[in-house]
Amino acid sequence: MNSINPKVLIGASLLGLLVVNPLYLYWQFFQFEFSSFRNNTIAIALFIEVFALTFLIAFYFKINPTGKVKWYWLIVLSFLGSLLFALPFYYWLNTRNK
């Protein structure tokens, strides 16, 4: 089976790290108001979806490991950055020596 081009994985990961993360952090530190967030059902749904998908994908990698890096590192990476950063970077870490 062909794996994804490593340049595509690193590019997607950098997009998450350098574009998505700063936008989220800016919002979190300068624009976030809990009362507004609590009344925004779309925002709540998106947060629930991202957390659920992160754990679901990590569970998939626990059952079907792709390499030496354990599944829980996907969760750690997603908390350090976005899922757009974590998933391609985690996959690249596990397939870089194959």
Buried (B, 14 or more C-beta within 10 A) or exposed (E): EEEEEEEEBBEBBBBBBEEBBEEBEEEEEEEEEEEEEEEEEEEEEEEEEEEEEBEEBBEEBEEEEBBEBBBEBBBEBBEEBBBBBBBBBBBBBBBEEE
